[in-house]
Amino acid sequence: MPKIVDRDEYSQELLRKCFDLFARYGYSSITMRQIASELNVSTGTLYHYFPSKESLFEQLVDYLSTQDTSPEEIAKLGNPQTLAERIDGMMNFVAKNEAYLLKKILIMIDFSQHKDPAFNNEALQRAENLYEEALCQYLGISNRVLANFIVNQIEGFLLRRFYLGERFSFAEETNLLREILITYLEQQ
């Protein structure tokens, strides 16, 4: 009797494993053949689920952003009552997940760096929308421009921490961002 495979579950398993491969080797450096080899699957199997490396990457972005913004993940932040507590919860989450978030940023940079300046990938746009929406809901704000600003600041913090190491004080920068946000939102 042939083995019954849940296509969606198997595809997600492959995507979870691909995240680490892209983080380790970089999007531009790894080939589909190498990915298949690292995953211990045939290239035919890999192409069956993902018609190209770009498609695989885009599905990975969709998978990660959906997982990251799921109600279960948001619930891990708790339900703080004040804006200051919600900002602290968000920044504590970033600090605890620094390595994962940085890997995600770096593979997105690697994916995007060789594209045309007018490049506008739909998967990256969908992910950005999910993150902004989740941030707005968690902080209790409706201003998408402000949510985008916060994401930009956090990504900047993570990148500076990446190349400055301990010389970059994550705590000092996040405290300053917290004060700026509270002051700004109180004036609205």
Phi, psi and omega in degrees: 000131181291148179288133178268124182247128173283106186304314182295315180296317180294319178300317179294323177298316178297318180298316179303318180289326181293329179305311180294326178294314178297322179293321183285314187259337185091146181300313187287340185267337186263143179256165177298324178298316178294319179299312180302315180299314180296328180273355183059043174232162177284157176297328177298318177297315181298315179291336176297321181271328185224108186295343179203167178296322179296318177298317177302312181297316180297319177294326176296315178300315178298315181298311182297314183293324177293317178295314184297330184254013180294154178305326179295319179290318179296323180297333178296339179282350181082192181228065180298147185278320185261159177299318180300319179292323178293318177297316177300318179298318179297315182289328174295320176300315180298314181298318180292330184250025185306312184297314180298312183296320179295317177304316181298315179298314184295322179289330177290323176296314180299318179299319188273339192294336181259012181269163176300145179304334179273007181306130181219084185284129183295322180295318178294323178293317178298318179297313180302316179297318179297315180295316179297316180298315179296320179294317178300314180297314183295316182278347180075037178240161178242354184279104181292329178295319178294319177299318178297319177301316181296315178300316179300318179296315182296316178297321176297317177302313182295320179293317179295322177296324180299313184262348176257344179062221184293345178293339177266119180271101179300318182298314181296315182294319180290326175296319178295316178300318179302312181295319179298313182296315180298314180298314181298312184290331177291334181275352182280000000 
